[in-house]
Structure formats: C-alpha cells, structure tokens
Amino acid sequence: MEITTFSALSDPNRLQIVELLLEGSLTVGEIAERLQIRQPQVSKHLRILLEAGLVEVQAEANRRRYKLRLEPLQEIDAWLADYLRIWNERFDKLEHYLDQLKGRKNK
C-alpha cells in the first residue's frame, strides 16, 4: 500500500470529495457546488487524488467527470484487516480475563 493514498486522504476537503464520489461520478463544478468551495480549489484537490490513484477521469463531450477508483481503498482495507485481527485477539483475551474475574466473584 502506498503512503500517497494516506497523504491524499489526510486533507478534509479531499476526504469529502472521496465521500461524494462514493455516490457516483461528478464534474468539478458539481463537486464545488456540493462542498461550497471554488472550482480551482476542487481542481487542485482532484489533481492530488488523481496522482494518488484514488480517482480517474472520464471524458464526456466537453466535460470531465471524476470517478472513484476502489483499488486503493481495497488496499487500505486489506492493510487494516491485520490490525483488526490483532485488536480482536486482544479484546477476546480481555473478555476471557473479565469472565475469569466474574467467576471468582461468584464463588
């Protein structure tokens, strides 16, 4: 997994753009309108998301629509799965320990 994915998502505006694109492809103007920020700012954020591989551009007549690429998000999910497994193991051990304490109190 590339660190550029996390860097790209670290900005709140870019994260909001990604969340908007979960619903479907949008133009720069549509994104700017929904986020209430100027189009040049949206274009800057989209360029960073494009460089990180999180979005792709689809030419549609004289418009450019931006679409979310799921592969980088799937890579994050796979990376997080290892940590989720570790935390689940720890919670299971904690649950076992608490059950033991309960058993001692009930005696």
N, C-alpha and C positions, 0 to 999 in steps of 0.2 A: 504494500500500500504506500502511496506517495504522500509525503508531508505536504505537498502543494494542495492536496484536497482539503486538509485541515486548515491551512493558511487561507484558502479561498473562502471557506465557510466561517472563518473567525470574525468576519465583518458582519454586523447585524443586518445591513442592507442586502448583502449578498445572500445571507441565510433566508431573508424574507423573499428574495427573488426565487430561490430554490423552492421554497414552500409554495409560492404562487405557481411555479411551473409544474408542481405535482398534479395540478388540476388539468394541465394541457399546455400546448404551445401558445406563446404570446409574442406580440411585437414590442419593440422598445416603448412605443407610445402607450400601449396598454399597460405595461408594467409601470411606467412613470405615473400614469393616471391612478392606478390602484395604490401605489406606495406614496403618492403625492410628493414625488421628488422630480427634479428636472431631467429631461431626456439625456443631456450629456453625461450626467452622473450615472444614469442607468446604463448607458453605453460603456462607460468606464468599468462598471462592475461586471457587466456581461463579458467584456473582453477578458477580465481576470478569470471568470468562471469558464470561459471558452478555453483559455490557456491551460487551466487545471483539468480540462476534460470533463467538466460537470455538465456542460451544455453543448448543443450542436445547433447550427444554423440551417434553416430550410428556406430556400429562395421561393417566393410565391409572388409571381408577377413583379411588381416594383417594391414589394415588402419583404422584409426578412423576419421570419418567425424563429423564436428561440425555443428549443425543446430540451427538456432534462434528459441527461444520459444516466441510466440507472447503474451501470457497471461500477463507477467509483463508489456509489453508495452501497452497493453489494460488497465491495472490498472492505468498507468500514464496518459493515455488519459482520463479516467474517472475522475481522480483527477483534471486534468487541466480543464475539462469541467466546473467545478464550478467557477473557476477563469475567464474563458472565458465569462461565463454568467454575472459575476459581471462587467467585463470590457465593455461588450456590453451594459449593462444598463447605465454605466457611459457615454459611447460615445453617446448613444441615448439622454441622458439628455443634453449633451454638444451641440449636433445637434439642439435640441429644443431651447436651450438658444441662439445659434447663429442665428437661424431663427427669434427669437423674436427681436434680435438686428437689423437684416436686415429690419424687418418690421418697426421698429422705425425710421431707417434712410430713408426709402422710403416715410415716411409721411411728 
